[in-house]
Amino acid sequence: MAREGSARERRKKHQARLDQPQDLRRGIALPSYNPDSMGRLSERVARFLGTWRFIGYMTLFIALWILYNLVAPSDLRFDSYSNKFTLLTLILSLQASYAAPLILLAQNRQSDRDRVQYDRDRALNERAVADTEYLAREIASIRVSLGEVATRDFLRGELAYLLEELSPTEDQESPQNST
């Protein structure tokens, strides 16, 4: 009976669910990739495309291409000036068509990182504001408590007042001395 139960469970797993669309490409096994590694690769390529080294390499490549196709014998030329360097134009267009999406991928990843950093900064600022408000309340409660406590100056003033009240004044001493 245990085998019947497990066979039934296996059949249920392999049955198509009605709440999910069917995969139309059942026989085609598409390659899978790690989005993080592709993102890191796109960032590296975009970072390289924005350097002076890349501009120098591209300038050198284009200059050598044009120079070779102008100077080389006509039977060895593969992209002549009479065709307006069509092959060079196609190669540059292909390079640009790959560079633009890679740069956009890198920018999207950077904006995601910026968004996460912004959220962290906002949470940190909220905690700092809450801590500051708490400390302000604590300082206010300490001030209120200290306002109820007798200070040294207040005690000195009260003692001086009491001493004045208790010490005999000249008016009170005069009648006693006369008798």
Secondary structure as the mmCIF struct_conf table of DSSP 4:
data_model
#
loop_
_struct_conf.conf_type_id
_struct_conf.id
_struct_conf.beg_label_comp_id
_struct_conf.beg_label_asym_id
_struct_conf.beg_label_seq_id
_struct_conf.end_label_comp_id
_struct_conf.end_label_asym_id
_struct_conf.end_label_seq_id
HELX_RH_AL_P HELX_RH_AL_P1 ALA A 2 HIS A 14
BEND BEND1 GLN A 15 GLN A 15
HELX_LH_PP_P HELX_LH_PP_P1 ALA A 16 ARG A 17
TURN_TY1_P TURN_TY1_P1 LEU A 18 ASP A 19
BEND BEND2 GLN A 20 GLN A 20
HELX_LH_PP_P HELX_LH_PP_P2 PRO A 21 ASP A 23
BEND BEND3 LEU A 24 LEU A 24
TURN_TY1_P TURN_TY1_P2 ARG A 26 GLY A 27
HELX_RH_AL_P HELX_RH_AL_P2 PRO A 35 LEU A 49
TURN_TY1_P TURN_TY1_P3 GLY A 50 GLY A 50
BEND BEND4 THR A 51 THR A 51
HELX_RH_AL_P HELX_RH_AL_P3 TRP A 52 VAL A 71
BEND BEND5 ALA A 72 ALA A 72
TURN_TY1_P TURN_TY1_P4 SER A 74 LEU A 76
BEND BEND6 PHE A 78 ASP A 79
HELX_RH_3T_P HELX_RH_3T_P1 TYR A 81 ASN A 83
TURN_TY1_P TURN_TY1_P5 LYS A 84 LYS A 84
BEND BEND7 PHE A 85 PHE A 85
HELX_RH_AL_P HELX_RH_AL_P4 THR A 86 GLU A 148
BEND BEND8 VAL A 149 VAL A 149
HELX_LH_PP_P HELX_LH_PP_P3 ALA A 150 THR A 151
HELX_RH_AL_P HELX_RH_AL_P5 ARG A 152 LEU A 166
BEND BEND9 SER A 167 SER A 167
HELX_LH_PP_P HELX_LH_PP_P4 PRO A 168 THR A 169
HELX_RH_AL_P HELX_RH_AL_P6 GLU A 170 SER A 178
#
